[in-house]
Amino acid sequence: MTLDDALDGLAAQVRDGRRVLVALDFDGVLAPLQDDPAASRALPEAVRSLEDLATVDGVELALVSGRALADLASLAEVPDGTHLVGSHGAEHGLWRLGRLEHVGLDVDPAAAALLEELATALVEAARGSTARVEHKPGSAVLHTRGASSSDAERLTAAALELGDREGVDAIRGKDVVELSVLRRTKGDALADLREELAVDALLYAGDDVTDERAFATLGPADVTVRVGPGETAARFRVEDPLAVAALLERLSRLLTSNG
């Protein structure tokens, strides 16, 4: 089966009255990767297709990102009703009437104390380098994009060593190590959305190690798409965010016209 065949199948299910979730990572999927994360923007073609898909009865939309939820909401140009999942599944909100409705995140005192300790250690390790440490509600994140190769190697090793501690989930991605005190993954978030929205089929596209965790939890009937190179558990692969935009445009066309 080709990806086009799979998209045809999703569209057929919607036309038959079933419900479909279209879920996407943001960076590297909707938005080309940038050295400055604040410069990331979804491709206009993808934004237009999401707006079209949002008008189709039976289609639910979600962005599932490693970004903190507030950061994701500030950058993502999504239609009303889009579910936003941040911090690799730890944060959840809904974009409604042009604003984020945030679902609260509870971190128990012991986990909060551990998180503060991890963040302090990362900041101290990164001092004097061009690496940066991002603070999220449930995790501390080392970003080494733009750092020298020697600094990146040293800091990545230090972060992974911190991640060996009990109660810490270390997630290594592209120029990133995230140390989370919450045992939540993108796969968990997708499972929750599937149940909450009572969808019959699911499409998920991602480009990084954390997305592989999600691919591994999804079923053989789900449409899973790896964006870019690398080993993958996804059923399909596309080259880059431009190809994702084309995928969304095709699905939108199938659902808003005679295909």
Contacts in CASP RR format, 6 or more apart in sequence:
PFRMAT RR
TARGET T0000
AUTHOR 0000-0000-0000
METHOD contacts of the structure
MODEL  1
MTLDDALDGLAAQVRDGRRVLVALDFDGVLAPLQDDPAASRALPEAVRSL
EDLATVDGVELALVSGRALADLASLAEVPDGTHLVGSHGAEHGLWRLGRL
EHVGLDVDPAAAALLEELATALVEAARGSTARVEHKPGSAVLHTRGASSS
DAERLTAAALELGDREGVDAIRGKDVVELSVLRRTKGDALADLREELAVD
ALLYAGDDVTDERAFATLGPADVTVRVGPGETAARFRVEDPLAVAALLER
LSRLLTSNG
2 236 0 8 1.000
3 223 0 8 1.000
3 225 0 8 1.000
3 236 0 8 1.000
3 238 0 8 1.000
3 247 0 8 1.000
4 250 0 8 1.000
6 223 0 8 1.000
6 235 0 8 1.000
6 236 0 8 1.000
7 223 0 8 1.000
7 247 0 8 1.000
7 250 0 8 1.000
7 251 0 8 1.000
7 254 0 8 1.000
8 254 0 8 1.000
10 20 0 8 1.000
10 201 0 8 1.000
10 203 0 8 1.000
10 223 0 8 1.000
10 251 0 8 1.000
11 251 0 8 1.000
11 254 0 8 1.000
11 255 0 8 1.000
11 259 0 8 1.000
13 20 0 8 1.000
13 200 0 8 1.000
13 201 0 8 1.000
14 20 0 8 1.000
14 56 0 8 1.000
14 57 0 8 1.000
14 58 0 8 1.000
14 59 0 8 1.000
14 255 0 8 1.000
15 255 0 8 1.000
17 58 0 8 1.000
18 58 0 8 1.000
18 200 0 8 1.000
18 201 0 8 1.000
19 58 0 8 1.000
19 59 0 8 1.000
19 60 0 8 1.000
19 197 0 8 1.000
19 198 0 8 1.000
19 199 0 8 1.000
19 200 0 8 1.000
19 201 0 8 1.000
20 58 0 8 1.000
20 59 0 8 1.000
20 60 0 8 1.000
20 199 0 8 1.000
20 200 0 8 1.000
20 201 0 8 1.000
20 202 0 8 1.000
20 203 0 8 1.000
21 60 0 8 1.000
21 61 0 8 1.000
21 62 0 8 1.000
21 190 0 8 1.000
21 193 0 8 1.000
21 194 0 8 1.000
21 197 0 8 1.000
21 199 0 8 1.000
21 201 0 8 1.000
21 202 0 8 1.000
21 203 0 8 1.000
22 53 0 8 1.000
22 59 0 8 1.000
22 60 0 8 1.000
22 61 0 8 1.000
22 62 0 8 1.000
22 203 0 8 1.000
22 248 0 8 1.000
22 251 0 8 1.000
23 61 0 8 1.000
23 62 0 8 1.000
23 63 0 8 1.000
23 64 0 8 1.000
23 190 0 8 1.000
23 193 0 8 1.000
23 202 0 8 1.000
23 203 0 8 1.000
23 204 0 8 1.000
23 205 0 8 1.000
24 30 0 8 1.000
24 62 0 8 1.000
24 63 0 8 1.000
24 64 0 8 1.000
24 204 0 8 1.000
24 205 0 8 1.000
24 206 0 8 1.000
24 244 0 8 1.000
25 63 0 8 1.000
25 64 0 8 1.000
25 65 0 8 1.000
25 66 0 8 1.000
25 186 0 8 1.000
25 205 0 8 1.000
25 206 0 8 1.000
25 207 0 8 1.000
25 208 0 8 1.000
25 211 0 8 1.000
25 227 0 8 1.000
26 40 0 8 1.000
26 42 0 8 1.000
26 63 0 8 1.000
26 65 0 8 1.000
26 66 0 8 1.000
26 67 0 8 1.000
26 72 0 8 1.000
26 75 0 8 1.000
26 76 0 8 1.000
27 33 0 8 1.000
27 34 0 8 1.000
27 37 0 8 1.000
27 40 0 8 1.000
27 65 0 8 1.000
27 66 0 8 1.000
27 67 0 8 1.000
27 207 0 8 1.000
28 206 0 8 1.000
28 207 0 8 1.000
28 208 0 8 1.000
28 227 0 8 1.000
28 240 0 8 1.000
28 241 0 8 1.000
29 205 0 8 1.000
29 206 0 8 1.000
29 207 0 8 1.000
29 227 0 8 1.000
29 241 0 8 1.000
29 244 0 8 1.000
30 42 0 8 1.000
30 43 0 8 1.000
30 46 0 8 1.000
30 63 0 8 1.000
30 76 0 8 1.000
30 241 0 8 1.000
30 244 0 8 1.000
30 245 0 8 1.000
31 40 0 8 1.000
31 41 0 8 1.000
31 42 0 8 1.000
31 43 0 8 1.000
31 75 0 8 1.000
31 241 0 8 1.000
32 40 0 8 1.000
32 43 0 8 1.000
32 240 0 8 1.000
32 241 0 8 1.000
33 40 0 8 1.000
33 174 0 8 1.000
34 40 0 8 1.000
35 145 0 8 1.000
35 146 0 8 1.000
37 67 0 8 1.000
37 71 0 8 1.000
37 143 0 8 1.000
38 75 0 8 1.000
40 75 0 8 1.000
41 75 0 8 1.000
41 77 0 8 1.000
42 75 0 8 1.000
42 76 0 8 1.000
42 77 0 8 1.000
43 241 0 8 1.000
43 242 0 8 1.000
43 244 0 8 1.000
43 245 0 8 1.000
45 242 0 8 1.000
45 245 0 8 1.000
45 246 0 8 1.000
45 248 0 8 1.000
45 249 0 8 1.000
46 241 0 8 1.000
46 244 0 8 1.000
46 245 0 8 1.000
46 248 0 8 1.000
47 77 0 8 1.000
48 249 0 8 1.000
49 245 0 8 1.000
49 248 0 8 1.000
49 249 0 8 1.000
49 251 0 8 1.000
49 252 0 8 1.000
50 61 0 8 1.000
50 78 0 8 1.000
50 79 0 8 1.000
50 82 0 8 1.000
50 248 0 8 1.000
51 79 0 8 1.000
52 252 0 8 1.000
52 255 0 8 1.000
52 256 0 8 1.000
53 59 0 8 1.000
53 61 0 8 1.000
53 248 0 8 1.000
53 251 0 8 1.000
53 252 0 8 1.000
53 255 0 8 1.000
54 61 0 8 1.000
54 79 0 8 1.000
54 80 0 8 1.000
54 81 0 8 1.000
54 82 0 8 1.000
55 256 0 8 1.000
56 252 0 8 1.000
56 255 0 8 1.000
56 256 0 8 1.000
59 255 0 8 1.000
60 83 0 8 1.000
60 193 0 8 1.000
60 197 0 8 1.000
60 199 0 8 1.000
61 78 0 8 1.000
61 79 0 8 1.000
61 81 0 8 1.000
61 82 0 8 1.000
61 83 0 8 1.000
62 82 0 8 1.000
62 83 0 8 1.000
62 84 0 8 1.000
62 85 0 8 1.000
62 193 0 8 1.000
63 72 0 8 1.000
63 76 0 8 1.000
63 78 0 8 1.000
63 82 0 8 1.000
63 83 0 8 1.000
63 84 0 8 1.000
63 85 0 8 1.000
64 85 0 8 1.000
64 86 0 8 1.000
64 89 0 8 1.000
64 186 0 8 1.000
64 189 0 8 1.000
64 190 0 8 1.000
64 204 0 8 1.000
64 214 0 8 1.000
65 72 0 8 1.000
65 84 0 8 1.000
65 85 0 8 1.000
65 86 0 8 1.000
65 88 0 8 1.000
66 72 0 8 1.000
66 86 0 8 1.000
66 87 0 8 1.000
66 88 0 8 1.000
66 89 0 8 1.000
66 178 0 8 1.000
66 186 0 8 1.000
66 210 0 8 1.000
67 75 0 8 1.000
67 86 0 8 1.000
67 87 0 8 1.000
68 86 0 8 1.000
68 87 0 8 1.000
68 91 0 8 1.000
68 134 0 8 1.000
68 136 0 8 1.000
68 137 0 8 1.000
69 84 0 8 1.000
69 85 0 8 1.000
69 86 0 8 1.000
69 87 0 8 1.000
69 91 0 8 1.000
69 92 0 8 1.000
69 93 0 8 1.000
69 100 0 8 1.000
69 102 0 8 1.000
70 100 0 8 1.000
70 102 0 8 1.000
72 84 0 8 1.000
72 86 0 8 1.000
73 84 0 8 1.000
73 95 0 8 1.000
73 100 0 8 1.000
76 82 0 8 1.000
76 84 0 8 1.000
76 95 0 8 1.000
78 84 0 8 1.000
78 95 0 8 1.000
79 95 0 8 1.000
80 95 0 8 1.000
80 96 0 8 1.000
80 97 0 8 1.000
80 98 0 8 1.000
81 94 0 8 1.000
81 95 0 8 1.000
81 96 0 8 1.000
82 94 0 8 1.000
82 95 0 8 1.000
83 92 0 8 1.000
83 93 0 8 1.000
83 94 0 8 1.000
83 95 0 8 1.000
83 193 0 8 1.000
83 197 0 8 1.000
84 92 0 8 1.000
84 93 0 8 1.000
84 94 0 8 1.000
84 95 0 8 1.000
84 100 0 8 1.000
85 91 0 8 1.000
85 92 0 8 1.000
85 93 0 8 1.000
85 186 0 8 1.000
85 189 0 8 1.000
85 193 0 8 1.000
86 92 0 8 1.000
87 105 0 8 1.000
87 136 0 8 1.000
87 137 0 8 1.000
87 138 0 8 1.000
87 139 0 8 1.000
87 180 0 8 1.000
87 182 0 8 1.000
87 184 0 8 1.000
88 139 0 8 1.000
88 171 0 8 1.000
88 178 0 8 1.000
88 180 0 8 1.000
88 184 0 8 1.000
88 185 0 8 1.000
88 186 0 8 1.000
88 189 0 8 1.000
88 210 0 8 1.000
89 184 0 8 1.000
89 185 0 8 1.000
89 186 0 8 1.000
89 187 0 8 1.000
89 188 0 8 1.000
89 189 0 8 1.000
90 105 0 8 1.000
90 136 0 8 1.000
90 137 0 8 1.000
90 138 0 8 1.000
90 139 0 8 1.000
90 180 0 8 1.000
90 182 0 8 1.000
90 184 0 8 1.000
91 102 0 8 1.000
91 103 0 8 1.000
91 104 0 8 1.000
91 105 0 8 1.000
91 136 0 8 1.000
91 137 0 8 1.000
92 103 0 8 1.000
92 189 0 8 1.000
92 192 0 8 1.000
93 100 0 8 1.000
93 101 0 8 1.000
93 102 0 8 1.000
93 103 0 8 1.000
94 100 0 8 1.000
94 101 0 8 1.000
94 103 0 8 1.000
95 101 0 8 1.000
105 137 0 8 1.000
105 138 0 8 1.000
105 182 0 8 1.000
107 115 0 8 1.000
107 137 0 8 1.000
107 138 0 8 1.000
107 181 0 8 1.000
107 182 0 8 1.000
111 138 0 8 1.000
111 167 0 8 1.000
111 181 0 8 1.000
111 182 0 8 1.000
112 181 0 8 1.000
114 165 0 8 1.000
114 167 0 8 1.000
114 168 0 8 1.000
114 181 0 8 1.000
115 138 0 8 1.000
115 139 0 8 1.000
115 140 0 8 1.000
115 181 0 8 1.000
118 140 0 8 1.000
118 162 0 8 1.000
118 163 0 8 1.000
118 165 0 8 1.000
118 168 0 8 1.000
118 179 0 8 1.000
118 181 0 8 1.000
119 133 0 8 1.000
119 135 0 8 1.000
119 140 0 8 1.000
121 158 0 8 1.000
121 162 0 8 1.000
122 133 0 8 1.000
122 140 0 8 1.000
122 142 0 8 1.000
122 158 0 8 1.000
122 159 0 8 1.000
122 162 0 8 1.000
122 179 0 8 1.000
123 133 0 8 1.000
125 142 0 8 1.000
125 155 0 8 1.000
125 158 0 8 1.000
125 159 0 8 1.000
126 132 0 8 1.000
126 133 0 8 1.000
126 142 0 8 1.000
126 155 0 8 1.000
129 147 0 8 1.000
129 148 0 8 1.000
129 151 0 8 1.000
129 155 0 8 1.000
130 146 0 8 1.000
130 147 0 8 1.000
130 148 0 8 1.000
130 151 0 8 1.000
131 142 0 8 1.000
131 143 0 8 1.000
131 144 0 8 1.000
131 146 0 8 1.000
131 147 0 8 1.000
131 151 0 8 1.000
131 152 0 8 1.000
131 155 0 8 1.000
132 142 0 8 1.000
132 143 0 8 1.000
133 140 0 8 1.000
133 141 0 8 1.000
133 142 0 8 1.000
133 143 0 8 1.000
134 140 0 8 1.000
134 141 0 8 1.000
134 143 0 8 1.000
135 141 0 8 1.000
136 178 0 8 1.000
138 180 0 8 1.000
138 181 0 8 1.000
138 182 0 8 1.000
139 178 0 8 1.000
139 179 0 8 1.000
139 180 0 8 1.000
139 181 0 8 1.000
139 182 0 8 1.000
140 178 0 8 1.000
140 179 0 8 1.000
141 176 0 8 1.000
141 177 0 8 1.000
141 178 0 8 1.000
141 179 0 8 1.000
142 155 0 8 1.000
142 156 0 8 1.000
142 159 0 8 1.000
142 176 0 8 1.000
142 177 0 8 1.000
142 178 0 8 1.000
142 179 0 8 1.000
143 175 0 8 1.000
143 176 0 8 1.000
144 151 0 8 1.000
144 152 0 8 1.000
144 155 0 8 1.000
144 156 0 8 1.000
144 175 0 8 1.000
144 176 0 8 1.000
144 177 0 8 1.000
145 174 0 8 1.000
145 175 0 8 1.000
145 176 0 8 1.000
146 152 0 8 1.000
146 175 0 8 1.000
147 155 0 8 1.000
152 175 0 8 1.000
156 172 0 8 1.000
156 177 0 8 1.000
159 170 0 8 1.000
159 177 0 8 1.000
159 179 0 8 1.000
160 170 0 8 1.000
160 172 0 8 1.000
160 177 0 8 1.000
162 168 0 8 1.000
162 170 0 8 1.000
162 179 0 8 1.000
163 169 0 8 1.000
163 170 0 8 1.000
163 179 0 8 1.000
164 170 0 8 1.000
167 181 0 8 1.000
168 179 0 8 1.000
168 180 0 8 1.000
168 181 0 8 1.000
169 179 0 8 1.000
169 180 0 8 1.000
169 181 0 8 1.000
169 182 0 8 1.000
169 183 0 8 1.000
170 177 0 8 1.000
170 178 0 8 1.000
170 179 0 8 1.000
170 180 0 8 1.000
171 177 0 8 1.000
171 178 0 8 1.000
171 179 0 8 1.000
171 180 0 8 1.000
171 209 0 8 1.000
171 210 0 8 1.000
172 178 0 8 1.000
172 209 0 8 1.000
173 208 0 8 1.000
173 209 0 8 1.000
173 210 0 8 1.000
174 208 0 8 1.000
174 209 0 8 1.000
185 210 0 8 1.000
185 213 0 8 1.000
185 214 0 8 1.000
185 217 0 8 1.000
186 210 0 8 1.000
186 211 0 8 1.000
186 213 0 8 1.000
186 214 0 8 1.000
187 213 0 8 1.000
187 214 0 8 1.000
187 217 0 8 1.000
187 218 0 8 1.000
188 217 0 8 1.000
189 214 0 8 1.000
190 202 0 8 1.000
190 204 0 8 1.000
190 214 0 8 1.000
190 217 0 8 1.000
190 218 0 8 1.000
191 217 0 8 1.000
193 199 0 8 1.000
194 202 0 8 1.000
201 221 0 8 1.000
201 222 0 8 1.000
201 223 0 8 1.000
202 218 0 8 1.000
202 222 0 8 1.000
202 223 0 8 1.000
203 222 0 8 1.000
203 223 0 8 1.000
203 224 0 8 1.000
203 225 0 8 1.000
203 251 0 8 1.000
204 211 0 8 1.000
204 214 0 8 1.000
204 215 0 8 1.000
204 218 0 8 1.000
204 222 0 8 1.000
204 223 0 8 1.000
204 224 0 8 1.000
204 225 0 8 1.000
205 224 0 8 1.000
205 225 0 8 1.000
205 226 0 8 1.000
205 227 0 8 1.000
205 238 0 8 1.000
205 244 0 8 1.000
205 247 0 8 1.000
206 214 0 8 1.000
206 225 0 8 1.000
206 226 0 8 1.000
206 227 0 8 1.000
206 234 0 8 1.000
207 226 0 8 1.000
207 227 0 8 1.000
207 228 0 8 1.000
211 226 0 8 1.000
212 232 0 8 1.000
212 233 0 8 1.000
212 234 0 8 1.000
214 224 0 8 1.000
215 224 0 8 1.000
215 226 0 8 1.000
215 232 0 8 1.000
215 233 0 8 1.000
215 234 0 8 1.000
216 233 0 8 1.000
218 224 0 8 1.000
220 235 0 8 1.000
222 235 0 8 1.000
223 235 0 8 1.000
223 236 0 8 1.000
224 233 0 8 1.000
224 234 0 8 1.000
224 235 0 8 1.000
224 236 0 8 1.000
225 234 0 8 1.000
225 235 0 8 1.000
225 236 0 8 1.000
225 237 0 8 1.000
225 238 0 8 1.000
225 244 0 8 1.000
225 247 0 8 1.000
226 232 0 8 1.000
226 234 0 8 1.000
226 236 0 8 1.000
226 237 0 8 1.000
226 238 0 8 1.000
227 237 0 8 1.000
227 238 0 8 1.000
227 239 0 8 1.000
227 240 0 8 1.000
227 241 0 8 1.000
227 243 0 8 1.000
227 244 0 8 1.000
228 237 0 8 1.000
228 238 0 8 1.000
228 239 0 8 1.000
228 240 0 8 1.000
238 244 0 8 1.000
238 246 0 8 1.000
238 247 0 8 1.000
253 259 0 8 1.000
END
